[in-house]
Amino acid sequence: MTITDSNRAGQDFQCSLQSLEPSLFEEFLPLAAIATTPLGAKRLQVLTELLQTTLWVPASVTSESPCIQVYQKPLQDHLAQLWDQQKSLVFCLTTGAVVRLIAPLLQNKETDPAVVVVDEAGKFVISLCGGHQGGADRLTQLIALQIGATPVLTGASNRLGLPGIDALGLPYGWTKGEGDWTGVSAAIARQDPVQVIQETGSTLWQSHLPKHHSFQFGFPEFTATVREEGLEPTARVWISAIQRRFAPDSSKVQWHPRVLWVGIGCERGTSKALIEQAIQEVFAAHHLAEGAIAGIATIDLKADEAGLLDFCRDWPRQAPKDRALPLKCFSAEDLRTVSVPTPSDVVEAEVGTPSVAEAAALLAANFVTNGAETKLLDPNLPSAPHPPLLIPKQIVRQAGQPGAVTIAVAQSPQEYTGRTGKLWLVGIGPGELAQITPAAQSAIAHADVVIGYSLYVDLVAPILRPGQIVEALPITQERQRAERAIQLANWGLTVAVISSGDCGIYGMAGLVLEELRAQEWTGTPDVQVFPGITALQATAARVGAPLMHDFCAISLSDLLTPWEVIEKRLTAAAQADFVTALYNPKSQTRTGQIAIAQQIFLQHRDRATPVALVRSAYRPDEEIRFTTLEKLLDEPIDMLTTVLIGNQSTQMYCDRMITPRGYLGFGR
Ligand code: SAH
């Protein structure tokens, strides 16, 4: 058999998948796909070709695609080999078969890959397991959006509109600590009261919970009435730098935001083993969680210290495997500026600063270091700097080991996310979900944070996902929106900034890029623009085919552009016989410009030139009116309207506006 199936469903599937952004899938890689029939292989082939990952098929299915490989052993054995190496597995098989195949391989939610099943008809994408931590829910949503299928998510948090408790800290780079994750997840699913004690880390998630949730924050008074009314929490979530020990079925869990900067001074040649042991000892003695380590800080003389470099590279035991610890090095000059509890004359004589470990820990804790950038902590996020030293310097030696290690720990008010932020500038089209490109829908569904004007946020509400941080700001605060987005992306989050229509046409894309340039951006956070259907196209589509000849768009808003410039452009467009779309034609306070525009066009075009006025295209309150250049002002026009002025050959026919291209001989 060969994969030559050319049924229409297959072709549609292929077409829609071509618009995927491969970068959306980064966190799900390595990903392997498995199909056992030609149609199944065809369903998954577009995905694996896009991501350049392998699609495994049996020998009975053949294909020319470079991504397809044949498995020789029984599928069960082959899967056993793939299991440990993949972050995600996508099957096109019946769920029953997949359940039987993976059953012997399942170990626990922390290490199992995300498993997603696509049905052969391409109608459903099912998140089978690895729903939260494994990311199967998000991968399912991404694939479903792209193929126009229905995502099937059965997690309770999805039903309740809550972030999965075992995925809660992922956007902020928190380390998942020990605890009874199953017990706490079950309590949340039952909507039992769950106590949350958050001692550190971002509280952004708390302010974006749905209205009806069962979390209780802090230590409320547990009075007799509370008990009688069944409001006493049955489970507890700690978010803290402290390491707590729980019994396996305690209904308690802990997340560790990475807030601890470990300052280290060491003699030349100190081994990685001694550094590791020193940190373990100091952390155990003070009940600190190693998962809360943000990074290591030292003097620049130690930037090439082999033991330190090895320790950072081989870290971590607890955070995701692909993250090394950052090593922040400061000059003696900078270290000298920090006042510390335990300065040393000996150290000063040796390296030119009275403190290395304490001063470096304190300096690092005042900076946020994400990607390649080091920036002074942002005072707005989430609290002001100047942290105290948590552990003053401790000296650790070990008989038989060379060298000695000095350790101090400072706690930063803001966690280190260890993630490189992304800014996605997304156009959501004129106002109907179906008019948003699949790529833009994926970006919105996938982002950690969605920022936009409240009306647009409401429009995309059906594709938002539980646990997303959604910040809707009033329409006038464009700059604040851009600055906020950049701030969160600098911190390591993936932020989607949404604009109506196209993001780069009188939208947020230009503003965000200008702000970035003003901040001397050098490429981090990563920026991607997702195009959308602009008002000009939406309006044209609603009235016929008015843009078949050369056209232009002019905004009549003189808030940011001097009116003389706008007038000059109106004159040029009118003279050059462009079909012209007027954006922002009139507001409550800006009423005169549309009349001037009309006068300019009347100097160069016939009074009877067709004009279309489209208000709220593709929205429930859409209104379409046709008029002529002469009567333009008799019609209602407002900020939700686009005015489309035809050229000299534009005509009306059966309530359609047509600008001839010339095929039938009457074009220009
Ligand atoms: N980025 C948007 C334009 C924003 S400027 C885009 O690409 O479409 C705002 C102006 O766009 C409005 O004053 C109106 O003239 C036009 N506009 C936006 N959405 C519209 C819609 N759904 N119907 C008609 N005009 C619209």
Boltz pocket constraint, residues with backbone or C-beta under 6 A from the ligand:
constraints:
  - pocket:
      binder: B
      contacts: [[A, 429], [A, 430], [A, 431], [A, 499], [A, 500], [A, 501], [A, 502], [A, 503], [A, 504], [A, 505], [A, 506], [A, 507], [A, 533], [A, 534], [A, 535], [A, 536], [A, 538], [A, 539], [A, 582], [A, 583], [A, 584], [A, 585], [A, 614], [A, 615], [A, 616], [A, 617], [A, 618], [A, 619], [A, 638], [A, 639], [A, 640], [A, 641], [A, 642], [A, 643]]
      max_distance: 6.0
